[in-house]
Amino acid sequence: GKVEERTPYVVVAFQECERMNRLCGCIRETLKELDLGFKGELKMTQEMEELSQSLFLDQVPEKWANRAYASTSGLTSWYANLLLRIKELELWTADFQVPPSVWLGGFFNPQSFLTAIMQATARKVELPLDHMCLQCDVTKKSKEEFSTPPREGANIHGLFLEGASWDWEQGCLVDSRLQELHPMMPVIYIKSISQDKLEVRNQYESPLYKTRRREATYVWTFNLKTKDKPAKWVLAGVALLLQ
């Protein structure tokens, strides 16, 4: 009811809310059934037994995982993460304005938000979507240092680096530092430009994955500045992670 114009960003917010409501509904329903089963008011089924076992072993129940996002966490940290995602959605849907910095890892479908950035710019400059691409500029700031969103595109935070470290001062990839398995990246400014304007010199095309398992959790490719040859980071298996 608050929405005046269905921008690409608003559509993404609606989709995320829908998925979150579905997941929360499933959690409530299955836990209520299990509670009634323990009280003897419902017959314990195989599904309820499995749910009880998962809760006991600190594992995310299969029925919840099927409706949720990719994750490698145990139930305790998974649930804490779920509450953070709900809080983030509530803040965004309060006025439907894109936050000063967006937690990309908090989305069920992060690709949809990145595509929305391209759609918004494509409409503005009146170019076909397949002529657009994303340019990634790594800032030297953390999310707390941003109070307003950029005019175009979006700031994103919560990304981790695997296989290398990031030099905040020089703004480029460097060798992994000791005891830094997954260093946090600074806020990254993402904007959409036409494909012919994309700078590819001294850039490593880093894949972005949802989890450390990588596998089928590929999201996008971000270009990161490097003083070394990109082949060095390819051999090191360098990638960005959302978790």
LINKARA-V602510 format. One record per helix or strand of 2 or more residues. SS is the DSSP state (H for helix, E for strand). FROM is the first residue (numbers start at 1). TO is the last residue. If there is no record, write none. Layout:
ss:SS from:FROM to:TO
ss:SS from:FROM to:TO
This chain:
ss:H from:8 to:39
ss:H from:46 to:56
ss:H from:62 to:67
ss:H from:75 to:95
ss:E from:102 to:103
ss:H from:104 to:106
ss:H from:110 to:125
ss:H from:129 to:131
ss:E from:132 to:138
ss:H from:143 to:145
ss:E from:154 to:157
ss:E from:160 to:162
ss:E from:165 to:167
ss:E from:172 to:174
ss:E from:188 to:194
ss:H from:195 to:197
ss:E from:203 to:209
ss:E from:218 to:226
ss:H from:230 to:235
ss:E from:239 to:241
